[in-house]
Amino acid sequence: MRRRPVNSASVKSVGYDVASGTLELEYVNGSTYQYYEVPQPTYAALLAAPSIGNYVNTQIKPYFDFAEV
């Protein structure tokens, strides 16, 4: 999945697959996780969030299944 770099202290890059709703996050520590069935508006809100790390912790991690890639 193609990812784009983001300005965040905890997240290095973000990718999204519209067809499957898979959100892929590469963290600054080198780990990469995929979050499943994430709606497109949630992805858009992530990119627009003032703090990407805070948004991930409050709006992504608690609600979506995930796996380390």
Buried (B, 14 or more C-beta within 10 A) or exposed (E): EEBEEBEBEBBBBBBBBEEEBBBBBBBEEEEBBBBEEBEEEBBEEBEEBEEBBEBBEEBBEEEBEBEEE
